[in-house]
């Protein structure tokens, strides 16, 4: 099993987190998205010309959410809660992140370097308010009883917010800080810094 990732791809990081969390053995193939030849490499390793891609013998799965769903079915460690209702909530939250928060993506590009704190526009404030609503319902250190796909997906956004000087308050803020201090996520950040530095 091989996971094709990109050096500055937050979706690659999310897929990587899910595989690590589920304790699935995999090889990693890194595409430097800052290199002039990155499009040629994408064409060779990704039918969608996007990352991440999970490659198996006769199977290629692209898109981080699809990869997480596949890993959830494959591994012994569940990425989703066992309870059907909680599992539905987890799926809806993962899907909302997957398709939403476009203002934060556009106005607060992911960066491993120091950036200038963002000016809180009404559009950003609206999305942060939605995050505060979501994160305030976390059960504790992780969103449900144990670390799962919701934590893997939202940890990257928690880091993005903190990078731009946005820290939430109350229970939502506690959850944001828990994600930032999560050892597996800190490992992911260190790994991506190493990838970015060659």
Secondary structure, 3 states (H helix, E strand, C coil): CEEEEECCCHHHHHHHHHHHHCCCCCEEEEECCCCCCHHHHHHHHCCCCCCCEEEECCEEEECHHHHHHHHHHHCCCCCCCCCHHHHHHHHHHHHHHHHCCHHHHHHCCCCCCCCCCCCCCHHHHHHHHHHHHHHCCCCCCCCCCCCCHHHHHHHHHHHHHHHCCCCCCHHHHHHHHHHHHCHHHHHHHHHHHHHHCC
